Amino acid sequence: MAVPDNNNSKLTIEQPQSMSDVLTNSSLRKVFLKSQSENTDGVRMSRMCTDNKLISIYDDNIATVYDAFQNGLKESGDKPCLGYKPSPDKPYTWITYREVSQRVAHLGSGLVQLGLEPQNKTCVGVYSQNRPEYIIIDQAIIRHSMTGVPLYDTLGVDACNFIINQAELTTIFCDNNDKVSSLLDRRKQFPCLKTIIIIDQMNEKNRNKAAEEGVRLLQLEDVENLGKENPVAPTPPKPNDLYMICYTSGTTGTPKGAMLSHRNIIAVFAAAQEFLKNCGSKIYQDDVLISYLPLAHSYERVIEALILAVGARIGFFQGDIKKLMDDLKELQPTLFPTVPRLLNRFYDKVLTGVNSSKVKKFLFNMALKSKTKDLKRGIIRNDTIWDKFIFRSVQQALGGRVRIITTGSAPISSTVLSFLRCIVGCPILEGYGQTENAAVSTLTVLGDPEPGHVGPPLPCNMVKLCDVPEMNYFARDNKGEICIKGPNVFLGYLKDEEKTREALDEEDWLHTGDIGAWTPNGTLKVIDRKKNIFKLSQGEYIAPEKIENIFAQSPYVAQVYVHGDSLQAFLVGIIVPDAETLPNLCTKLGVSGSPKELAQSPAVKDAILKDLIELGKQQGLSSLEMVKDIYLHPDLFSVENGLLTPTFKTKRQDVQKFFAKEIESMYDRATENIRS
C-alpha cells in the first residue's frame, strides 16, 4: 500500500520538495486520500500497516530512546546536534553528536557515583526549560535505565510538591537559581529530596540555604567531571522499561503520573516517520527542528527522539516565547511543531498587516484566491509568482525554510488552517492524541486539502469509537468515545490503580474521554468531550467545548468559556475579546476607551453576543446551546493566572471560581429579563 520513497537522504532543504509530484501520484490519492484507514468490525487501522501488524520499532534495531540517540551518533558523529544562543547578540553555537555523547557518558557515570541505583525504579526529576542540557540529562538518566520525571512551573506549587513525593524524587536537576531557591524554601514538604543539581552557576544564597536544609547542592559541571574521572559502563534500558513519568495537569484534581515506556515513544516516532515517508516527505539528516514546546510534555519528547534518531539538528529557543520569531528567523528551521494558539496569533498578525492598506488587501486576496485553488487540488507549494511577490515576507518570518508544520493539543479553525497552508506554502499536519498514548494517535496526510479533521490512525495504533448513550452518540452511526489500542498506549498511572482502570479497560483500550466521528474517507473528527458535560435544569445534556469551539470562530473572540449547571435552564459565557479586531468593531460602533472600558461597553457586548448567536445558528446549535448573556473580560486566560493548563486547555473549575460573581450576575439579569 505504501508509496515508494524516491527521495535520497541528500535532499536539499533550501529547496523544499514540491508536493505536486507526490500529490498527482494516482496511487497515493487512491490509498491515502479516498480511503485513509481500514475498517474491521468497527476497529480502524492505518492502511500503511503491513499484514495488519502495528509498528513498534524503528529501522528494525531502534527499540528505546537510548538506541535512538546511539543511531544518531553513528549517523552524524561530528555533525551538529544541539544548538543554542549563548546570548541574544551572538549566533547559534552547536554541540556535535560526539560531544553530546561524551557529556552524556560523563554525567550518567557521575549520577551512579553519587549513589543513584542504575535501575528502572530510580526516578530523577528534571525542572528546566528547553535547553541542550535537558537532552544531555535525559540521555544520561536513561543510559543507566533510570526514569525521568519532568517538573514545570505551571503545574503550581501544590502539584509540584505532590509529584516529588509520589515519584519519591531524591535527585532533581534545576536550570536556574530561582527554581533551586523555590525547592529549598519548600524542602520540609518533600523530605525525600536529597540532591539538587543546578545547570547555571549556583549563587551563595542557595549554597548556604542548601547546607541549612541538609540538601546536597551540586553544579552540573562538577557531576560531569566526577563521572569523567570515574567512568561507569552503561546499563541500557529495555523496550518495556519506563522512560518517563509524564504528569498531566488536567483541568481538575491532582496531577496523574502517566507512565510511558521506551516502547511507547519509539512506536509513535517510528509510525510517524513511516507515515511521512509514505506521503513522500520523511524526516532527514539535514532537517533542523526548533525546540520551544515544553520537553516536559510527551509531544515534544517524541519529536526530538525522532530528530536524534536520524542524526538531524535541534536548535533551542532563547527561553522567551516573545522572542520566538527572532529565533525562527535566525535558526531557519525546516520543522516547526506548534499549537493552535500560536498559529491563531500568526494568522491575526498577518491579517492586521494586510488590512492596513487597500492595495495590499487587494493583491493579497488575489494571491490567496489563486493559492486556494491549488490547495483544493491538493497542491501545496511555495514557488509560485504569488509566493515570490506577496507571501515571501510571511514565509521569511518563519525563517524561510520551513517544510513541515505540525499542530495539536487543541482544535484549530478550518479557516485558519487553510489560510496558513496557502500563505506559508508548506503542509500543516494536524494530529490528535494525549499523553496517555504518547502524544499522537492520528495525523493528517500530506496533500489532503480538507481541513476539519485530524487524519487517519498512525500505523502504531488501532482506533475505535464506543457508545456514549447519555450523549446520544453510537458507534453504529460512526460516532462515539475515541478509544486507542497499540504499543504507544501507556502502562498506567503511577500508584493510582483506580484512575488506571478508568482509563484502560480489560482489553487494554485507552478511553480518551473525547468524542469522535469517522468521515466517509476514514479520517477522524473530534466533535465533543465526554467528561465536560452537564445537565441543564430541564434535563438536557450540554457539551460546552463543542459550543466554545464554534464561538471561538468569531473574529471578535480570543477566548471563550461557556457555563451552565443543573439549577439553570440556560447558558452564559465569559468572552475575552480579540485585541486585534476589537478596535475595528469599536470604530464601527462609535465607541472608544481603554480595553477595560471597552469590555464594559453595553454596545460592544451586544454586538459580540449578536455575532455569537448568528454564528451558532449557522453551525446548527440548538436554542439550548445558545448563551443568553455574556461577560467581556479584558485579560487573556493564561497559564500564569491559573486559568489554563500548561497545554493551554481551559481549567473549567478555576474559571468558574474566578468569575463566580459575574456568572451569578448574568443569571440574575437574564432571569429578570425572562420574567419581565
C-alpha positions in Angstrom: 0.0 0.0 0.0 2.9 2.3 0.7 4.0 4.8 -1.9 7.7 4.3 -2.7 10.1 6.9 -1.2 12.1 8.1 -4.2 13.9 10.8 -2.3 17.5 10.3 -1.2 19.0 11.4 2.2 20.8 14.3 0.5 17.6 16.3 -0.1 18.5 20.0 -0.3 16.3 21.6 2.4 16.8 25.1 0.9 14.6 23.9 -2.0 11.8 22.1 -0.2 10.4 19.1 -2.1 7.5 20.1 -4.4 4.4 18.4 -3.2 2.9 18.4 -6.7 4.9 15.2 -7.7 3.5 13.4 -4.7 0.0 14.7 -4.9 -0.5 13.9 -8.5 0.5 10.3 -7.8 -2.7 8.4 -8.5 -1.7 5.5 -6.2 -1.2 7.9 -3.3 -4.5 9.6 -4.0 -6.3 6.3 -4.1 -4.8 4.9 -1.0 -4.4 7.8 1.3 -7.0 10.4 0.3 -10.1 8.4 -0.7 -9.8 5.7 1.8 -7.3 6.6 4.6 -8.0 3.8 7.1 -9.1 0.1 7.1 -12.3 -0.8 9.0 -12.6 -4.2 10.5 -15.7 -4.7 12.7 -15.6 -1.1 13.8 -11.8 -1.0 14.6 -9.8 1.2 12.2 -6.1 0.9 11.3 -3.8 2.7 9.1 -3.6 1.5 5.5 0.2 1.6 5.9 0.1 -1.4 8.3 1.6 -4.5 6.6 -0.4 -7.7 7.2 -2.4 -5.8 9.9 0.7 -5.5 12.1 1.3 -2.4 14.1 4.6 -0.6 14.1 6.5 -0.7 17.4 10.2 -0.4 16.4 12.2 1.9 14.2 14.5 0.5 11.4 14.5 -3.0 13.0 17.1 -2.1 15.6 15.9 1.0 17.5 13.6 0.0 20.3 14.5 2.5 23.0 15.1 6.2 23.2 18.7 5.3 24.2 19.0 3.3 20.9 17.6 6.4 19.1 20.5 8.6 20.2 23.1 6.0 19.6 21.9 5.7 16.0 22.1 9.4 15.5 25.6 9.3 16.9 26.5 6.6 14.4 25.0 8.6 11.5 26.2 12.1 12.4 29.2 11.7 14.7 31.0 15.1 14.4 28.0 16.9 12.8 25.9 19.4 14.8 23.4 18.0 17.2 22.2 20.7 19.7 22.2 24.4 19.1 21.7 27.4 21.5 22.3 31.1 21.6 25.0 32.0 24.3 23.5 35.5 24.5 20.9 37.4 22.4 23.5 39.2 20.4 25.5 36.1 19.5 24.8 33.5 16.8 23.7 29.9 17.4 26.5 27.7 18.8 26.4 24.0 18.1 27.4 20.9 20.0 28.2 17.8 17.9 26.7 14.4 18.4 30.1 13.1 19.6 30.4 15.9 22.2 26.9 15.3 23.4 27.7 11.6 23.7 30.8 12.3 25.8 28.9 14.6 28.2 26.1 12.0 28.5 28.6 9.3 29.4 30.3 11.5 32.0 27.0 12.7 33.6 25.5 9.3 33.7 28.6 7.9 35.4 28.5 10.9 37.8 24.9 10.1 38.8 25.9 6.5 39.6 28.9 7.7 41.6 26.6 9.9 43.6 24.7 6.8 44.7 21.8 6.6 42.3 21.0 3.0 41.5 21.2 2.2 37.8 17.8 0.6 37.6 14.4 1.4 36.2 12.7 2.2 39.5 15.2 5.1 40.2 13.3 8.3 39.4 15.2 11.5 38.6 13.4 14.9 38.4 14.2 17.5 35.7 13.0 21.0 36.4 14.1 23.1 33.5 13.2 25.0 30.3 14.2 23.5 27.0 18.0 23.8 26.5 20.8 21.5 25.4 21.5 20.3 28.9 17.9 18.9 29.1 18.7 16.4 26.3 22.1 15.6 27.9 20.4 15.0 31.3 17.7 12.9 29.8 20.1 10.7 27.9 22.3 10.4 31.0 19.3 9.2 33.0 18.3 6.5 30.5 21.9 5.4 29.9 21.6 3.7 33.2 18.0 2.6 32.9 16.7 5.3 35.3 13.3 7.0 34.8 12.9 10.8 34.1 10.2 12.8 35.8 9.7 16.3 34.3 8.6 19.2 36.6 7.4 22.6 35.3 6.4 25.9 36.9 2.9 26.0 35.5 1.9 22.9 37.4 1.6 25.0 40.5 3.4 24.6 43.9 1.0 22.1 45.3 1.1 19.8 42.2 4.9 20.0 42.1 5.1 19.0 45.8 2.7 16.1 45.1 4.8 14.9 42.2 8.1 15.0 44.1 6.6 12.9 46.9 4.6 10.5 44.8 7.6 9.8 42.5 10.0 9.7 45.5 12.5 12.0 43.8 15.8 12.0 45.7 17.5 14.0 43.0 16.3 16.9 40.9 18.1 18.8 38.1 17.3 22.6 38.0 18.2 25.0 35.3 18.5 28.2 37.5 18.8 29.6 41.0 15.2 30.7 41.2 14.0 27.1 40.9 16.6 25.9 43.4 15.5 28.6 45.9 11.8 27.6 45.4 12.6 23.9 46.2 14.7 24.7 49.2 12.0 27.0 50.6 9.6 24.1 50.5 12.1 21.4 51.5 10.1 20.3 54.5 7.2 19.3 52.3 9.2 16.7 50.5 11.8 15.0 52.8 12.7 12.5 50.1 14.7 15.2 48.2 18.4 14.8 49.0 20.3 16.2 46.0 19.8 19.2 43.7 22.0 19.6 40.6 22.0 23.1 39.0 22.8 23.8 35.4 23.5 27.6 35.8 26.2 28.9 38.2 24.8 28.5 41.7 24.7 31.5 44.0 26.0 31.8 47.5 22.5 32.2 49.0 21.4 28.9 47.7 24.6 27.2 48.7 24.1 28.3 52.3 20.4 27.5 52.3 21.0 24.0 50.9 23.5 23.4 53.7 20.9 24.5 56.3 18.3 22.2 54.8 20.6 19.3 54.6 20.4 19.1 50.8 23.4 18.4 48.6 23.6 21.2 46.0 25.9 20.4 43.1 27.0 22.0 39.9 26.2 20.1 36.7 29.7 20.5 35.5 31.1 19.0 38.7 28.9 15.9 38.4 30.1 15.5 34.8 33.8 15.8 36.0 33.1 13.2 38.7 31.8 10.8 36.1 34.7 11.6 33.7 37.2 10.6 36.4 35.2 7.6 37.4 33.6 6.1 34.3 30.8 3.5 34.7 29.7 1.2 31.9 26.1 1.9 30.6 23.2 -0.3 31.6 20.8 0.4 28.7 17.1 0.2 29.2 14.8 -2.5 27.6 11.9 -1.5 25.4 9.2 -2.1 28.1 11.2 -0.2 30.8 9.8 3.1 31.9 11.2 6.1 30.0 9.4 8.9 31.8 6.6 9.6 34.2 4.7 12.5 32.5 2.3 14.2 34.9 -0.8 15.5 33.3 -2.1 18.7 35.0 -5.7 18.1 33.8 -8.4 20.7 34.3 -9.3 19.4 37.8 -7.9 17.5 40.7 -4.4 16.3 41.5 -2.0 15.5 38.7 -1.8 11.9 37.3 1.6 10.4 36.6 1.3 8.7 33.2 4.0 6.0 32.9 5.4 6.0 29.4 7.8 3.2 28.3 10.6 3.5 25.7 8.4 1.3 23.5 5.6 3.9 23.7 7.8 6.7 22.5 9.5 4.7 19.8 6.2 3.3 18.4 4.9 6.8 17.8 8.0 8.3 16.2 8.6 5.1 14.1 5.0 5.2 12.9 5.2 9.0 12.2 8.4 8.5 10.1 6.8 5.7 8.2 3.7 7.8 7.7 5.7 10.8 6.4 7.9 8.6 4.2 4.8 7.0 2.6 3.5 10.5 1.9 6.7 11.5 0.2 8.4 13.5 2.9 10.2 11.8 5.8 12.5 13.4 8.3 16.0 13.7 7.0 19.5 14.1 8.5 19.6 17.7 7.1 16.5 18.8 8.9 16.5 21.4 11.7 13.9 21.5 14.5 13.2 24.5 16.7 12.7 23.4 20.3 10.4 25.6 22.3 7.3 23.5 23.2 7.9 22.1 26.7 10.1 19.0 26.9 8.0 18.2 30.0 5.3 17.0 27.6 5.3 13.8 25.5 4.6 15.6 22.2 8.0 17.4 22.2 9.8 14.3 23.5 8.5 12.1 20.6 9.5 14.7 18.0 13.0 15.2 19.5 13.6 11.5 19.8 13.0 11.1 16.1 15.3 14.0 15.3 18.1 12.5 17.3 17.5 9.0 15.7 18.1 10.3 12.2 21.1 12.5 13.2 19.4 15.8 12.5 19.7 19.1 14.4 17.8 20.6 17.3 18.1 24.4 17.9 16.7 25.7 21.2 14.8 29.0 21.6 16.3 31.6 23.9 13.8 30.8 26.6 11.5 33.8 26.0 8.4 33.0 23.9 8.2 36.7 22.9 11.5 36.3 21.1 10.4 33.1 19.2 10.0 34.9 15.9 13.6 36.2 16.2 14.8 32.7 16.9 12.9 31.4 13.9 14.5 33.9 11.6 18.0 33.2 12.8 17.8 29.4 13.1 15.8 28.9 9.9 14.3 25.6 10.9 12.8 23.1 8.4 10.4 21.6 11.0 8.1 23.7 13.2 5.9 21.9 15.7 3.4 24.3 17.2 0.0 24.7 18.8 -3.2 26.4 17.5 -2.8 29.3 19.9 0.4 30.4 18.2 -0.9 29.8 14.7 -4.0 31.9 15.5 -1.7 34.7 16.7 0.3 34.5 13.5 -2.9 34.5 11.4 -4.2 37.6 13.2 -0.9 39.4 12.8 -0.8 38.7 9.0 -4.4 39.9 8.6 -3.7 43.0 10.5 -0.8 43.8 8.2 -2.8 43.1 5.1 -5.8 45.2 6.2 -3.5 48.3 6.7 -3.7 49.1 3.0 -6.4 48.7 0.4 -3.8 47.9 -2.3 -2.2 45.3 -0.1 -5.5 43.8 0.7 -6.5 43.6 -3.0 -3.2 41.9 -4.1 -3.2 39.6 -1.0 -6.7 38.4 -1.7 -5.9 37.8 -5.3 -2.9 35.8 -4.4 -4.8 33.9 -1.7 -7.6 33.0 -4.2 -5.1 31.5 -6.6 -3.3 29.5 -3.9 -6.6 28.3 -2.5 -7.5 26.8 -5.9 -4.2 24.9 -5.8 -4.9 23.8 -2.2 -8.3 22.3 -3.2 -6.5 20.2 -5.8 -4.1 19.0 -3.0 -1.2 21.2 -4.2 0.8 23.0 -1.5 3.8 24.9 -2.8 5.9 28.0 -2.2 7.4 28.6 -5.6 4.6 30.4 -7.4 4.7 34.1 -8.6 2.4 34.9 -5.6 4.9 33.4 -3.2 7.7 35.4 -4.7 6.0 38.8 -4.6 3.2 38.5 -2.0 3.9 35.7 0.5 7.7 35.7 0.7 7.8 38.1 3.7 5.4 35.8 5.6 7.5 32.8 4.9 10.7 34.6 5.9 9.1 35.5 9.2 9.3 31.7 10.0 12.9 31.5 8.7 12.2 30.8 5.1 12.9 27.1 5.1 10.0 25.5 7.0 8.8 22.5 5.0 6.5 20.8 7.6 4.4 22.3 10.4 2.6 20.1 12.9 -0.1 21.2 15.3 -2.1 19.5 18.0 -3.3 19.8 21.7 -6.4 21.8 20.7 -8.7 22.3 17.7 -7.7 24.7 15.0 -10.2 26.6 12.9 -10.6 25.3 9.3 -10.3 28.9 8.1 -7.0 29.5 9.8 -5.6 26.1 8.7 -6.4 26.6 5.0 -5.3 30.2 5.1 -1.9 29.3 6.6 -1.4 26.3 4.3 -1.7 28.7 1.3 0.5 31.6 2.5 3.2 29.6 4.3 3.4 27.2 1.3 4.1 24.0 3.3 2.0 21.2 4.7 0.4 21.9 8.1 -0.3 18.5 9.7 -2.9 18.3 12.4 -2.6 15.5 14.9 -4.7 14.1 17.7 -3.7 12.3 20.9 -3.0 12.7 24.5 -0.2 12.0 27.0 -1.5 8.5 27.7 -0.9 7.4 24.1 2.5 9.1 23.8 1.0 12.3 22.3 -0.1 11.2 18.8 -2.6 8.6 17.6 -3.8 10.2 14.3 -2.3 12.6 11.8 -3.5 14.3 8.7 -1.9 13.1 5.4 0.3 15.4 3.4 -1.7 16.6 0.4 -5.1 16.2 1.9 -6.7 19.5 1.2 -9.7 19.1 3.5 -9.5 20.8 6.9 -11.7 20.0 9.9 -10.4 16.5 10.8 -7.3 15.0 12.4 -6.5 12.3 9.9 -6.4 8.5 9.9 -4.8 6.4 12.7 -1.0 6.2 12.8 0.3 2.7 12.0 1.2 2.2 15.6 -2.3 2.0 16.9 -5.9 1.0 16.3 -8.8 3.4 16.9 -12.4 2.6 17.6 -15.5 4.5 18.7 -17.6 3.4 21.7 -21.2 4.2 22.5 -21.9 7.1 24.8 -25.7 6.8 25.2 -26.2 9.6 27.6 -24.9 12.0 24.9 -26.7 10.2 22.1 -23.5 9.0 20.4 -23.5 5.5 19.0 -20.8 3.6 17.1 -23.3 2.4 14.6 -23.6 6.0 13.5 -19.8 6.3 13.3 -19.8 8.5 16.4 -18.7 7.7 20.0 -15.9 7.9 22.5 -12.4 7.7 20.9 -10.6 4.6 22.2 -7.0 3.7 21.3 -5.0 0.5 21.5 -1.4 -0.3 20.5 2.2 -0.2 21.6 2.0 3.6 22.1 -0.6 3.2 24.9 0.8 4.0 28.3 1.4 1.5 31.2 -0.9 3.2 33.6 -0.8 6.0 36.2 1.8 5.8 38.9 0.4 4.5 42.2 -3.2 5.0 41.1 -4.9 1.8 40.1 -8.4 3.3 40.2 -7.6 6.0 37.7 -5.7 3.4 35.6 -8.8 1.2 35.5 -10.9 4.2 34.4 -8.5 4.9 31.5 -7.7 1.3 30.4 -10.3 -1.3 30.0 -9.8 -5.1 30.4 -8.8 -5.4 26.7 -6.2 -2.5 27.1 -8.2 0.0 25.1 -7.4 3.6 26.2 -10.7 5.5 26.7 -9.8 9.1 25.9 -12.9 10.9 27.1 -13.1 12.6 23.7 -16.0 12.1 21.3 -15.1 11.4 17.6 -16.8 10.8 14.3 -15.5 8.9 11.3 -15.7 10.7 7.9 -16.5 8.8 4.7 -12.8 8.6 3.8 -11.7 7.1 7.1 -10.4 10.2 8.8 -11.3 11.1 12.4 -13.1 14.2 13.6 -13.0 15.3 17.2 -16.5 16.6 17.8 -17.1 16.7 21.6 -15.8 15.9 25.0 -17.4 13.3 27.2 -16.1 14.4 30.5 -17.1 18.1 30.3 -20.8 17.7 30.0 -23.5 18.8 32.3 -27.3 18.8 32.5 -29.5 21.9 32.4 -32.5 22.1 34.8 -34.8 20.7 32.1 -32.6 17.5 31.9 -30.9 18.2 28.6 -27.2 17.4 28.3 -24.9 20.2 27.2 -21.3 19.8 25.9 -19.7 23.2 26.4 -16.5 22.6 24.5 -18.5 21.9 21.3 -20.2 25.3 21.7 -16.9 27.0 22.6 -15.2 25.7 19.5 -17.9 27.2 17.4 -17.9 30.6 19.2 -14.1 30.7 19.0 -14.6 31.1 15.2 -15.9 34.6 15.8 -13.4 37.3 14.7 -14.1 39.2 17.9 -13.4 36.3 20.3 -9.9 35.4 21.6 -11.1 33.0 24.3 -14.4 31.8 25.4 -15.8 29.8 28.4 -19.4 28.6 28.3 -21.1 27.9 31.7 -24.2 26.1 32.8 -25.4 23.9 35.6 -28.4 21.7 36.6 -30.0 24.6 38.6 -30.3 26.8 35.5 -32.3 26.5 32.3 -29.8 28.3 30.0 -26.1 29.0 29.3 -24.0 32.1 29.9 -20.5 32.9 28.7 -17.2 34.6 29.5 -15.6 36.2 26.5 -12.1 37.6 26.1 -12.4 39.9 23.1 -9.7 39.7 20.4 -7.3 42.6 20.8 -6.6 42.7 17.1 -10.2 43.0 15.8 -11.9 44.8 18.7 -10.7 48.3 17.7 -12.3 47.9 14.2 -15.6 46.8 15.9 -15.5 49.8 18.3 -14.9 52.2 15.4 -18.0 50.9 13.7 -19.9 51.3 16.9 -18.5 54.7 17.7 -17.1 53.5 21.0 -13.7 54.4 22.4 -11.8 53.9 25.6 -9.3 51.6 27.3 -9.6 47.8 26.9 -11.2 47.6 30.4 -13.7 50.4 29.4 -14.5 48.7 26.1 -15.2 45.4 27.9 -17.8 47.2 30.0 -19.5 48.8 27.0 -23.1 47.6 26.5 -22.8 48.3 22.8 -19.7 46.2 22.4 -21.2 43.4 24.4 -24.4 43.4 22.4 -22.6 43.4 19.1 -20.4 40.4 20.1 -23.4 38.5 21.6 -25.3 39.1 18.3 -22.3 37.7 16.3 -22.2 34.6 18.5 -25.9 33.9 18.1 -25.6 34.3 14.3 -22.6 32.0 14.3 -24.4 29.4 16.4 -27.3 29.4 14.1 -25.1 28.9 11.1 -23.3 26.0 12.8 -26.6 24.3 13.8 -26.6 24.9 17.5 -29.9 24.4 19.2 -31.6 27.1 21.2 -30.5 25.4 24.4 -26.9 25.7 23.2 -27.0 29.4 22.8 -25.8 31.7 25.5 -28.4 34.1 26.9 -25.8 36.6 28.2 -22.0 37.2 28.1 -19.4 38.9 30.3 -16.5 40.6 28.5 -13.2 40.2 30.3 -10.2 42.3 29.0 -7.4 40.0 30.1 -6.5 36.7 28.4 -6.8 33.4 30.3 -3.2 32.2 30.8 -1.1 29.5 32.4 0.3 32.3 34.6 -3.0 33.4 36.0 -4.1 29.8 36.6 -7.0 29.7 34.1 -5.2 27.5 31.5 -3.4 24.2 31.9 0.3 24.0 30.6 -1.2 22.6 27.4 -3.4 25.7 27.1 -6.7 23.9 27.9 -9.3 25.9 30.0 -9.3 24.9 33.7 -13.0 24.9 33.9 -13.4 24.8 37.7 -10.8 27.6 38.2 -12.5 29.8 35.6 -15.9 29.1 37.2 -14.5 30.2 40.6 -12.7 33.2 39.2 -15.8 34.5 37.5 -18.3 33.4 40.1 -19.7 36.9 40.8 -20.0 37.7 37.1 -21.7 34.3 36.4 -24.2 34.9 39.2 -24.9 38.4 38.0 -25.6 37.2 34.4 -28.1 34.6 35.7 -29.8 37.2 37.9 -30.0 39.6 35.0 -31.2 37.1 32.4 -33.8 35.6 34.9 -35.2 39.1 35.5 -35.4 39.7 31.7 -37.2 36.4 31.2 -39.7 37.2 33.9 -40.3 40.7 32.6 
